[in-house]
Amino acid sequence: MDPASTSVRDILGFVRRGAALFAENVDLALVAARFGTPLYVYSRAALAASAKELLDAPPEEAPHRIFYAVKANGTLALLELVRDLGCDFEVGSKGELARVLAVGVAPSRILYSGVGKRDDEIDAALGANVRYLSVESESELVAIARLAATRGQRAAISLRVNPEVDAATHPHIMTALAGSKFGVRLSELLPLAERALALPSIALCGLTCHVGSQIVSLEPFRAAAAEVTRLAHELVARGAPLTFVGVGGGLGVRYAEETPPSRADFIAAVRAALAPSHLDVVFEPGRALIAEAGVLVTRVVRVKSGLGRRLAIVDAGMNDLIRPALYGAYHHIEPVRQSDAAPAPTEVVGPVCESADTFGEPRLLPQLAEGDLLAIHTAGAYGFAMGSNYNGRPRPAEVLVDGDRVLLIRERERVTDLWRGERLLDGSRAPSVLAGLLDPADDGRKGEPP
């Protein structure tokens, strides 16, 4: 049950004015009428506030750097905002690297991570001259050294260590348990660092770790920071010219009744734990920066009752927001237009042909009717980014609200986009007559302004 479902929660950027739910100064119902549903809506003010809290440091402190984890949400316009707000970027694939470069980010502001970087991806990172490459295994170190030598470059790297810290979060997003695929094992770190120091095409600059995601306690971060500090001292004593240390990202946000530390407290606690290293500090947040800045707006298509269940079937599905199906994740849900109807337990489910296509356990929601709009909160991170075309469903549009302005930042996909790039058996593309059979009203572009 969700006893809070009938009133908006205190989330910057999304407020209720009377019966209407607003994104900043714009009624979400009007946004949905203009651009159609399902629809991702982001608040510039919410994103800016998160970035400011992460970037700010007390005047007496040396500055730290925030490398935004692009995997959380890589929509180009949002990357532009993050860039202009003063963040750097952490990428984990050639595609993410291309996205960041496409919005004019200087390579010196990019950290390239990832446990399984292919040679072509490493070569692309070296060719772009990114600031650092994060190394997670001996074989990866050897590959980077070889490719850098071929280019006549000296690759700046950091070593990602697995500090073997239990982050007490969902098993799918814990990254620092013993046996994890991520990072270099503690017992292997010093020998690997010695090898890196001996390679002429390698410049060992940093030491980092990452313990998991959606962490709502400071203790895992403090434990990881203490281990990184200890190891950094050892590396420096062995001649490593380290310039920075970090503990990745992973700070949680409030989806249900969690009480995660503030972003400022997170930064302060980690900085304090790392302070003995006297090195620059880097952070790699994704969710903490963008999650609360986005909602998914969806429309009720059908209402069903029977066998003790009340279902609101909406036009958003697990292909649009997979976190509930994938992780059993909770997202706060509320009507865009509040009503005086008595609340009753209601399951919000999608149209996809899977029983997992549900947005959670029954919620206390007012009596819903076909056509009613719902807002699914805290959907800015790992929402659109993990979306798909499963069940032949075009992906939704995305809009950014900035005060009283609404900007279309991604067009809704057309049905014909679903087979773009495919070939028929004779090698030809699908004939245009197939597109002609589609009703333009159903081509996924409802409400797009001319």
N, C-alpha and C positions, 0 to 999 in steps of 0.2 A: 504494500500500500504506500501511497505518497500523500500524506496529509497536507503537504504544502502545495499541492498541485493547483489549487484554485486561486493562487495569488502569485504575482511575479516575485522572484527572489531579488535580493539586492545585488544586481549585476550591472556594472557600469556600462552605459551605452544602450541598455534595453530597459525601459521604464514603462509603467502603466500610468496612463492619464485618463482618469475616469474608467470607462469599460474597455478602452482601447490600449493595446500594447504598441509601444513606439520603439523604433530604432533611432536613437538620438531625437531629432525633431520631426521624424517622418512616421506616419501611421503604417504599421506593417501590412494592414489589410489593403492599403492603397498600393504598396509596393507589389504585393501578390497579384493584385488586379492588373497592374501594368506589365509585369514580367512573367506571370504564370507560376505554377507550382509543379513539383517541388522546387524550392529555391533556397540557395544559400545566401544569407544576408550578413554582412560584416559591418562592424562599427569602427570607424577610424579613431574615434576618441578612446574606445576601450583598448585598441591596439597601442595607441600612443601612451596611454597611462601605464600599461604593462611594461613597455620598453623603458619608460622613464624610471620606473621603480627598479628595474634590473640594471640600468646603466648608472644610476646615481650612486655616488660614494661620498662618505663624509669628507669635508674639505681637507682634513689632515691625512687622508689615505691616498696612496698612489692609485691612479686609475687602473681599472681592470677592463678586459675586453669581453664582449658578448658575441659569440659566434652562433647565430640563429640556425637551428637544425632544420634545414629546408624540407626534410621528409614530412614534417608536421603539416605543412601547407605550402605548396610551391607555386601558387597562382601568381603570374607575373606582376600584376598591379600591387599585390600585397608585398612581394619582394621589393618593389620600388619603395613602398612605404617604410619597410624595415630598414632598407638602405639609408633613406633620408633621415630616419630617426637616430642613426648612429651605430647600428649593429653591423657586425661582420657576419660571415656565412660559413656554416659547416655543411658540406655536401657528402653524399654517399654513393654517387653514381655519375657516369658521364652525362646522363640526361639532366641530373640536378645541376651539375657544373655548367652545362649549356644554358640552362634557365637563368642562372645567376649572372653569367656573362652577358646574356641577351638583354638584361636590364642595366648594363653598363657598370657593373660592379668591378672594381679594380682587383686583379688577381691577388694582390697583396692583402686582400681582405677575405681570402678563402682558405679554409682548412678542409682537406680531403680525407675523409674517414672511410671505414668499411672493412669488414672482415675478409672479403673475398674479391679484392680488386683484380680484374683481369689485366694482362699486359697492355692491352690497348687503352684501358682506362688510366693506368699509371702513366702511359706515354702521353695521353691527352692532358693529364694534370701537369706533367713536366712541360709539355709544350705551351700550356697556358701560363706557366710560371706561378702556380699557386703558392701561397705563403708557406704552408706546411703540408706534408703527407703524413698521416698517422699510420704507424706500422703495428700490425697485430700478430706477426709470426716471423720466424726466421726465414722461411721461404719467400715471404713478401719482401723482407729486407734485401735479400739477394736479388730479387727481380728489380726492385727500385734501383739498387746500385748498378746493375747491369745496364738498364735502360738509360739511366742518367749518364753513365760513362759513354754510351753510344752517342748521346747528344752532346757530350763535352760539358755537361753540367755537374754541379754539386747540389744534390737534392737535400733540401731542409726537411728534416723529419722530426716527429715526436714518437715516442714509444707509448703504446697503450697497455698498461698493466692491468691484470685482473686481481683486484685487492682481496678477493674472496670475502666479500661482505654481503650478508643477507639483507636485502632492501625491504623485505616484508611487504611485497606487492604481488600482483598477479603473476603466476609462474611464467606466462608467455612474455612478460616484459621485465623479468629479472635478468641481468646481464653479468653479474659478478659472483655467482656461486662457483665453487670448485667444479671443474668439468665443463664450464660454459664454453661455447664456441668463441666467445669474444675475448680479445686481449691476450697478452703474454702471461703465462703463469708466473707466480712469484719466484719459484725456484729457477726459472729460466731467464729472468729479467737481466741480472747482472752479466751473465755470459753473453747475452745478446747485445747488451750495451757495449761491452768490450769489443765485440765484432764490429758493431757499427762505427766505433771510434777508429778502428783500423782501416776502414774502407775509404779511399780517397774521394770517391764520388758521393759520399754521404756526410751531411752536417747534422749531428744530433743536437737538437735545440730544445726539446721539451719532453715532459713526462706527464701523461694524463691517464685517467681511468673513467669508467662510467658504470654505475652500480645498478641502474634500472630506471623505470619510468613510473609516473604517478606515485611518487614517494611522498608521504604526508608527515614524516618525522625528520628532524634534523640529525638524528643519531647516525643513520647510515652514511650521511655525507661527512659528518665529523670523523667517523671511523676510517672512511676511505681517504680523507684528506690527511689524517695522521700517518697512514701507511705511505701515501705518495710523498709526504714531507720526509719521512725516514729514508725512503729510497732515493729521493732527490739528493739528500745530503751524501749518501754513499756514492752516487754517480759523480757528483761534483768532486768529491775526494779522490775519485779515480781519474779525474781530468776531463770529465764531460763538460763542455761549455754550455750548460743549460741556460736558457733565457726565460722559460715559462713553465708553469705547472697548472694542472686543472683537474677538476673532478666531473667533467661532462655536464650534463643537464639532469633531467629526471624529476625536478620539483613538481609535485602534484597540484591539482586545482580542485575546486569544489564541484563535484558532480551531484552528490547527494548530501549527506550530513558530515562529510569529511571536514576536518579543520586543519588544512595544511598550513605550514608556516607562511608568513608573508614573503614576497620576493625579496624585500629588503633584509629580512631576518636571515633568509637563506644565503644571500650574498655575504652578509656580515659574519655568519657562523663559519662559512667555508674559508673566507679570507683570514679569519682569526686562527683557524686550524692550520692554514698553510703559511701563516706569517713567518715562522722561523726559517723558511726557505729563502726569504729575501729575493724571490723571483717574481716576475709578473704573473698574474693570475688570469686564466681564461675560463669561461663558462660556455656551455653549449646547450642552452634551453631551446625547446621547441614548443611543447604544450603550454608551458608557463607563460609564454609570450602571446600565443594566438588563440588558445582554446576558448576563453571566455569572450572573445571578440566576435564570435560567430554563432548564428542560429540557423537551423533548417526549418523553413516554413513549409507546411504540407497541408493538403486539403482532404477532408473526409469525403470519401467516395461512396461508401456504403456503411450501413449500421446493421449489425446482426445481433440477435439475442436468442437464448435457448440453452437448456442444460446447465443453467446456473451461470452462464457467461454472457457478458455484454461486450461486443466487439465494435471498435471503430476502425474500419478499413480505410487507410489513407493512401494517397498517391505516391508517397515516398516509400522506398523499399530498402532491403538490406544491401542492395547494390549502391544506394545513395549514401547510407550510413551503416557500415557493417559492424561497428564496435559492439552493439548489444548482442548480435549473433555470434561474433568471434570471441568476445571476452566475457559475455554476460554483463556488459557494462551498463551502468545506469546513466540516463540523461533526463533531467527535469523537463516535464512537458506541461504546457498550459495553453488554454485557448487564446487566440489573438483577440477575440472579442469576448469579454467576460459576460456571463448571464446570471440571472438570479435563480436559475433552475437548481434544484437540490443536487448536490454531487452524489455520484454513485461509482462503485468500482468499475472501471472500464479498461479493457485491454486495447492498446493501440498497436495495430498490426499493419503490415504492408501487403502489396498485391503479388509478391514473388511466390513462385510455386515451391516453397520450403516452409516447414513448420517453424524453422529458426527465424523466419522473417517477422520478428516482433520487436517492439521497442521497449519491452520489459514487462514486469509483472503488472497486474491491474493497478491503475492509478485512480485516485478520487478526482473525477472530472464532472462538470455539469453535464446534464443531458445534451448529447451532441446530435446534430442533424447533418444530413448530406449537404456538402457545401461549406460547412464550418471549417475554419482555419485553426491549426495548432502550430505552436512554436516549440521546437525541440532544442533545448539550450546547450551551451558549452560544446558546440559542434565545430568550432573553428579549427581545431587540430584533429588530424586523422579522420576527417569527415570526407570532404571531396577528395582529398589526397589518396584515400583508400577505396574510392569508388570504382565501379566497373559497369560494363554493359550487360551483365548477366540477365538472362530472361529477355534478351533483345530490347533493353531499355536504354534510351538515350540518357546521357548524364545531364544533370540539371544546370541551369544558369547560375551565375554568381554575380552579386551586386555589392557595392560598397556604399555605405551611407556616411556622409560627411556633413554634419549639421543638418541643413535642410535640403542637401543635394543627394541624389541617388545616381550612382555611376554603374553602368553595365560593365563588368570587368571580365566576364566570360559568357559568350553566347550559349544558349541552350543547344545541345546537339540535335541535328535532324535525324530522323529515322534513316535516311539514306547515308548518313555518316557511319552507320553501323557496319556497312560492308565496304567502306572506303579502303582501297588497297587490295581487295580480294579479286580473284580471277575465277572465271568459269572454267569448265573442263577444256574448252577449246582455246583457253588462254586469254579470252577477251574479258572486258569488264562487264558488269551487269548492264543490260540494255536500259536505256532511259525510260522505256515504257513501264518498267517496274516502279521507278520513282513517280511516274505519272499516275499510277494506281492509288497513290497515297493522298488522302485528303489533306490539303495544306494546313487545315486547322489542327492536324495531328502530327505536324512535322517537327514538333518540339521547339517552336519559336513563338509561342503565344505571347502576345503583349510586347514583343520587341519594338522599340520605337524606330521610326523610319530613319 
